[in-house]
Amino acid sequence: MRSTRRRTWAVLATAAVVAGFLAPVAVNAAGRAPVAAAPLAPEPEPSGAECRTTVEGSRVVAFCHNPYPTTDLVRLHTECARWWDVDADAAAVAVQPGRTVRLEDRCWKEVDSAWVSHSAS
């Protein structure tokens, strides 16, 4: 019978200690004012030229059209398939709002990949 009483007192003491630790947290949470929702960040305005790239043999041609009101700088990158063929990064070209530009490049032999990068002006 003594062991049952000891266990009961141990369980009650443990519960009291845990309640003592949790009481300040509950009081602090109850005393806080409701948190207002943070204002949403504004959505970024769409920008950037839309580019279509075609590869025919050793030539690469990209047409970039900018339908947005901000200027976009585009650059054509060409990676050649042969190890001895020089890869190229063209100079940046500004695409004004409502304009289309043509970018061209070539390899001596086959083109491995080509892409257009964008940067803000």
Secondary structure, 3 states (H helix, E strand, C coil): CHHHHHHHHHHHHHHHHHHHHHHHHHHHHHHCCCCCCCCCCCCCCCCCCEEEEEEECCEEEEEEECCCCCCEEEEEEEEECCCCCCCEECCCEEECCCCEEEEEEECCCCEEEEEEEEEEC
